[in-house]
């Protein structure tokens, strides 16, 4: 009998991330989705770039589409954090926020 190992860890079950990600990696499902479906990169290209299997990339994409409410909530949380950071001069959100040296 074969044993199935979940490739994607949900955010609430993770010790390293607050959103779904590839097991034992810090690569989020949201990032995989953005690269493959947002930027149009081939799943194999993304797999090679991050030293993943193509199956792991496909599992991440399937997770994204199988859990639309969770992924919408993740996107909203990220937007809220980004907006809050943009309004706080103590938080660096890009190179333009770094002091001149």
DRENKEVO-562967 format. One record per residue: residue number from 0; residue in one letter; z, x, y of N, C-alpha, C in turn. Coordinates in nm, 2 decimals, always signed. Atoms other than C-alpha are relative to their C-alpha. Layout:
BEGIN
  resi  resn      nw      nu      nv     caw     cau     cav      cw      cu      cv
   NUM     A       Z       X       Y       Z       X       Y       Z       X       Y
...
# end
This chain:
BEGIN
  resi  resn      nw      nu      nv     caw     cau     cav      cw      cu      cv
     0     X   +0.00   +0.08   -0.12   +0.00   +0.00   +0.00   +0.00   +0.09   +0.12
     1     X   +0.01   -0.08   -0.12   -0.10   +0.14   +0.34   +0.11   -0.05   +0.10
     2     X   -0.09   +0.03   -0.11   +0.14   +0.15   +0.63   -0.07   +0.02   +0.13
     3     X   +0.06   -0.01   -0.13   +0.02   +0.07   +0.98   +0.09   +0.06   +0.10
     4     X   -0.08   -0.06   -0.10   +0.14   +0.28   +1.26   -0.05   -0.05   +0.14
     5     X   +0.04   +0.04   -0.13   +0.13   +0.14   +1.61   -0.04   +0.11   +0.09
     6     X   +0.04   -0.11   -0.08   -0.07   +0.37   +1.83   +0.05   -0.02   +0.14
     7     X   -0.04   +0.03   -0.14   +0.03   +0.19   +2.15   +0.15   -0.04   +0.00
     8     X   -0.15   +0.04   -0.02   +0.40   +0.16   +2.26   +0.01   -0.08   +0.12
     9     X   -0.02   +0.09   -0.12   +0.49   -0.13   +2.48   +0.10   +0.06   +0.10
    10     X   -0.09   -0.06   -0.11   +0.66   -0.04   +2.81   +0.14   -0.03   -0.03
    11     X   -0.14   +0.03   +0.02   +0.98   -0.21   +2.71   +0.06   +0.06   -0.12
    12     X   -0.05   -0.07   +0.12   +1.00   -0.02   +2.39   -0.01   +0.15   +0.01
    13     X   +0.03   -0.14   -0.02   +0.94   +0.32   +2.54   +0.11   +0.08   +0.06
    14     X   -0.10   -0.09   -0.07   +1.17   +0.61   +2.63   -0.07   +0.08   +0.11
    15     X   +0.07   -0.09   -0.09   +0.90   +0.79   +2.83   -0.08   -0.07   +0.11
    16     X   +0.08   +0.07   -0.10   +0.72   +0.52   +3.03   +0.05   -0.14   +0.02
    17     X   -0.03   +0.14   -0.02   +0.77   +0.18   +3.18   -0.11   -0.09   -0.01
    18     X   +0.12   +0.08   +0.03   +0.43   +0.06   +3.08   -0.06   +0.04   -0.13
    19     X   +0.06   -0.03   +0.13   +0.23   +0.05   +2.76   -0.08   +0.14   +0.00
    20     X   +0.07   -0.13   +0.01   +0.10   +0.40   +2.65   -0.02   +0.04   -0.14
    21     X   +0.03   -0.05   +0.13   -0.03   +0.60   +2.36   +0.13   +0.06   -0.05
    22     X   -0.12   -0.06   +0.06   +0.25   +0.69   +2.12   +0.01   +0.15   +0.01
    23     X   -0.03   -0.14   -0.01   +0.40   +1.03   +2.18   -0.08   +0.07   +0.11
    24     X   +0.08   -0.06   -0.12   +0.18   +1.08   +2.49   +0.04   -0.08   +0.12
    25     X   -0.03   +0.06   -0.12   +0.22   +1.00   +2.85   -0.13   -0.07   +0.06
    26     X   +0.12   +0.06   -0.04   -0.13   +0.85   +2.87   +0.01   -0.15   -0.01
    27     X   -0.02   +0.15   +0.00   -0.11   +0.48   +2.97   -0.12   -0.07   -0.04
    28     X   +0.10   +0.09   +0.03   -0.31   +0.20   +2.85   -0.08   -0.04   +0.12
    29     X   +0.07   +0.03   -0.13   -0.39   +0.12   +3.21   -0.10   +0.11   +0.04
    30     X   +0.08   -0.12   -0.03   -0.53   +0.47   +3.26   -0.13   +0.00   -0.09
    31     X   +0.11   +0.00   +0.09   -0.75   +0.45   +2.95   -0.10   -0.11   +0.04
    32     X   +0.09   +0.11   -0.04   -0.88   +0.11   +3.06   -0.08   +0.04   +0.13
    33     X   +0.06   -0.04   -0.12   -0.95   +0.25   +3.41   -0.12   +0.09   -0.02
    34     X   +0.10   -0.10   +0.03   -1.15   +0.54   +3.27   -0.12   -0.06   -0.07
    35     X   +0.11   +0.06   +0.08   -1.35   +0.34   +3.01   -0.07   -0.11   +0.07
    36     X   +0.07   +0.12   -0.05   -1.41   +0.01   +3.17   -0.01   +0.00   +0.15
    37     X   +0.01   -0.01   -0.14   -1.35   +0.10   +3.53   -0.10   +0.10   +0.05
    38     X   +0.09   -0.10   -0.04   -1.54   +0.42   +3.56   -0.12   +0.01   -0.09
    39     X   +0.12   +0.00   +0.09   -1.78   +0.36   +3.26   -0.01   +0.12   -0.09
    40     X   +0.00   -0.12   +0.09   -1.68   +0.67   +3.06   -0.01   -0.05   -0.14
    41     X   +0.01   +0.03   +0.14   -1.76   +0.66   +2.69   +0.14   +0.03   -0.06
    42     X   -0.13   -0.01   +0.07   -1.45   +0.61   +2.46   +0.01   +0.14   -0.06
    43     X   -0.01   -0.13   +0.06   -1.53   +0.93   +2.28   +0.02   +0.11   +0.10
    44     X   -0.02   -0.10   -0.11   -1.55   +1.13   +2.61   +0.15   +0.00   +0.04
    45     X   -0.14   +0.01   -0.03   -1.21   +1.00   +2.70   +0.09   +0.05   -0.10
    46     X   -0.08   -0.05   +0.11   -1.07   +1.08   +2.36   +0.00   +0.15   +0.00
    47     X   +0.01   -0.15   +0.00   -1.20   +1.44   +2.38   +0.08   +0.06   +0.12
    48     X   -0.06   -0.05   -0.12   -1.07   +1.48   +2.74   +0.15   +0.01   -0.02
    49     X   -0.15   +0.00   +0.02   -0.71   +1.39   +2.63   +0.05   +0.04   -0.14
    50     X   -0.03   -0.04   +0.13   -0.72   +1.52   +2.28   +0.06   -0.11   -0.08
    51     X   -0.04   +0.12   +0.07   -0.70   +1.18   +2.13   -0.11   -0.03   -0.10
    52     X   +0.11   +0.04   +0.09   -0.89   +1.01   +1.85   -0.07   -0.12   +0.07
    53     X   +0.07   +0.12   -0.05   -1.16   +0.75   +1.94   +0.07   -0.13   -0.03
    54     X   -0.07   +0.12   +0.04   -0.95   +0.50   +1.75   +0.12   -0.02   +0.09
    55     X   -0.11   +0.02   -0.09   -0.65   +0.56   +1.98   -0.05   -0.06   +0.13
    56     X   +0.06   +0.06   -0.12   -0.87   +0.49   +2.28   -0.04   -0.15   -0.02
    57     X   +0.03   +0.14   +0.03   -1.00   +0.17   +2.12   +0.12   -0.08   -0.02
    58     X   -0.13   +0.08   +0.01   -0.65   +0.06   +2.03   +0.06   -0.03   +0.13
    59     X   -0.06   +0.02   -0.14   -0.54   +0.11   +2.39   -0.08   -0.11   +0.07
    60     X   +0.09   +0.10   -0.06   -0.84   -0.10   +2.51   +0.03   -0.14   -0.06
    61     X   -0.03   +0.13   +0.07   -0.76   -0.37   +2.25   +0.13   -0.05   +0.05
    62     X   -0.13   +0.04   -0.05   -0.40   -0.37   +2.36   -0.01   -0.06   +0.14
    63     X   +0.02   +0.05   -0.13   -0.51   -0.41   +2.72   -0.05   -0.15   +0.00
    64     X   +0.06   +0.14   +0.00   -0.72   -0.72   +2.64   +0.08   -0.10   -0.08
    65     X   -0.09   +0.09   +0.08   -0.47   -0.86   +2.38   +0.12   -0.04   +0.08
    66     X   -0.12   +0.03   -0.08   -0.19   -0.86   +2.64   -0.02   -0.01   +0.15
    67     X   +0.04   +0.01   -0.14   -0.34   -0.98   +2.97   +0.12   -0.03   +0.09
    68     X   -0.11   +0.03   -0.09   -0.01   -1.12   +3.11   +0.08   +0.13   +0.03
    69     X   -0.07   -0.13   -0.02   +0.17   -0.79   +3.05   -0.07   +0.10   +0.08
    70     X   +0.08   -0.10   -0.08   -0.11   -0.58   +3.19   -0.01   -0.05   +0.15
    71     X   -0.01   +0.05   -0.13   -0.12   -0.81   +3.50   +0.13   +0.04   +0.07
    72     X   -0.13   -0.03   -0.05   +0.25   -0.76   +3.55   +0.01   +0.15   +0.03
    73     X   +0.00   -0.14   -0.02   +0.21   -0.38   +3.51   -0.08   +0.04   +0.13
    74     X   +0.08   -0.02   -0.12   -0.07   -0.38   +3.77   +0.08   -0.04   +0.13
    75     X   -0.07   +0.05   -0.11   +0.14   -0.58   +4.01   +0.12   +0.09   +0.04
    76     X   -0.12   -0.09   -0.02   +0.45   -0.36   +3.97   -0.06   +0.13   +0.06
    77     X   +0.05   -0.12   -0.06   +0.23   -0.05   +4.04   -0.04   -0.02   +0.14
    78     X   +0.04   +0.03   -0.14   +0.08   -0.22   +4.35   +0.13   +0.00   +0.09
    79     X   -0.12   +0.01   -0.08   +0.43   -0.30   +4.48   +0.06   +0.13   +0.02
    80     X   -0.06   -0.13   -0.02   +0.56   +0.05   +4.42   -0.09   +0.09   +0.09
    81     X   +0.09   -0.08   -0.09   +0.25   +0.20   +4.59   +0.02   -0.05   +0.14
    82     X   -0.02   +0.05   -0.13   +0.29   -0.03   +4.89   +0.14   +0.04   +0.06
    83     X   -0.13   -0.04   -0.05   +0.66   +0.05   +4.92   +0.00   +0.15   +0.03
    84     X   +0.01   -0.14   -0.02   +0.59   +0.42   +4.89   -0.08   +0.03   +0.13
    85     X   +0.09   -0.02   -0.12   +0.32   +0.40   +5.16   +0.08   -0.03   +0.13
    86     X   -0.08   +0.03   -0.12   +0.58   +0.25   +5.40   +0.13   +0.09   +0.01
    87     X   -0.11   -0.09   -0.01   +0.84   +0.52   +5.33   -0.04   +0.14   +0.02
    88     X   +0.05   -0.13   -0.03   +0.77   +0.85   +5.50   +0.06   +0.11   -0.08
    89     X   -0.06   -0.10   +0.09   +1.00   +1.03   +5.26   -0.07   +0.02   -0.13
    90     X   +0.07   +0.00   +0.13   +0.77   +0.96   +4.96   -0.14   +0.06   +0.02
    91     X   +0.14   -0.06   +0.00   +0.46   +1.18   +4.91   -0.09   -0.08   -0.09
    92     X   +0.10   +0.07   +0.09   +0.17   +0.97   +4.79   -0.13   +0.07   +0.00
    93     X   +0.13   -0.08   +0.00   -0.11   +1.22   +4.86   +0.02   +0.13   +0.08
    94     X   -0.01   -0.13   -0.07   -0.18   +1.56   +5.01   +0.02   -0.01   +0.15
    95     X   -0.01   +0.02   -0.15   -0.20   +1.42   +5.36   +0.15   -0.02   +0.04
    96     X   -0.15   +0.02   -0.03   +0.18   +1.35   +5.33   +0.08   +0.13   +0.00
    97     X   -0.07   -0.13   +0.01   +0.27   +1.72   +5.27   +0.01   +0.06   +0.14
    98     X   -0.02   -0.07   -0.12   +0.41   +1.92   +5.56   -0.10   +0.11   +0.01
    99     X   +0.09   -0.11   -0.03   +0.18   +2.18   +5.72   +0.09   +0.13   -0.03
   100     X   -0.08   -0.13   +0.03   +0.28   +2.53   +5.59   -0.05   +0.12   +0.08
# end
